[in-house]
Amino acid sequence: MTRSSTVRSVFVTILAAASVLAGCEDSTLTYTEVKRINEEVTLSELRTFFELVEHLPDEKLPPFPDLYLPLPNWNAERTLPISDLVDAEQMSLAERWGTQQLADALPQSRWLDRWLLRKRMTREQFVGLTLAIGAALSRSTVRENQDLSGIVAKGERVVSRLRSNSTPFNTLTPEAMHNVLHEAAWITRHDRARRLLSVPESNVELVLKYSEQLVELFPAELTKNPFDGIADRLDKQGIPFEELPGNDSFDTLNWNPEDAIVGRDDPLNEK
């Protein structure tokens, strides 16, 4: 027997032994690294994802909590300082993308667990891969004129200013509350832009090739533009007037006809 054939024989024997041992071992995994949204997703991993979903009930992803939270809308009775409200808002946004929390929130499914075991994946690894693909899908909907770096830069400035404000929120005037909430919207914009900016371009290119299939699998929040619903109207086009909270009725306007000045605006037009 030649040296090469001997080496080949030993290699085959090792593989066979490993296969037997794999069938006898428990479900504990030695490889538990979780995919992050800023890491590359390979075609092989995407195919694994498709295969897993294909064997789930109705060939659908398990229900996930919403990843994109709405804009801050703090109650006027909140007694916390503005800085603490900002911290709490940022923590809530971060928790929504936590793989462990999302894995724990998945409903019990023997189908999912069975196929994860076959693919030697944990629930958290499955969630991490799903988030990486979903974030890339969401990133692919961002238009060229939506400058993510610019959103992050402005968001950092505005959020930093809010974080330095120790005024209890409930002590503000209605107008001041309105202004603070208007600026607090940048907490949400900054968080979305920062996350999507970290998505590798290769992941965006990959999901675009399979966008038709992916759109059918993922929730609507990841298949439509994530900034259109939270755009700053003042920054984009300006608005001449914006009502304060609670001032949504003409019934609250005070007017006395006795105080009215009747006449023409321009005396030169009088006939």
Secondary structure as GFF3:
##gff-version 3
##sequence-region A 1 271
A	DSSP	alpha_helix	3	24	.	.	.	ID=ss1
A	DSSP	alpha_helix	43	54	.	.	.	ID=ss2
A	DSSP	three_ten_helix	57	59	.	.	.	ID=ss3
A	DSSP	alpha_helix	82	96	.	.	.	ID=ss4
A	DSSP	alpha_helix	99	105	.	.	.	ID=ss5
A	DSSP	alpha_helix	110	118	.	.	.	ID=ss6
A	DSSP	alpha_helix	123	139	.	.	.	ID=ss7
A	DSSP	alpha_helix	148	163	.	.	.	ID=ss8
A	DSSP	three_ten_helix	169	171	.	.	.	ID=ss9
A	DSSP	alpha_helix	174	197	.	.	.	ID=ss10
A	DSSP	alpha_helix	201	209	.	.	.	ID=ss11
A	DSSP	alpha_helix	211	217	.	.	.	ID=ss12
A	DSSP	three_ten_helix	220	222	.	.	.	ID=ss13
A	DSSP	three_ten_helix	228	230	.	.	.	ID=ss14
A	DSSP	alpha_helix	233	236	.	.	.	ID=ss15
A	DSSP	three_ten_helix	250	252	.	.	.	ID=ss16
A	DSSP	three_ten_helix	257	259	.	.	.	ID=ss17
A	DSSP	three_ten_helix	267	269	.	.	.	ID=ss18
###
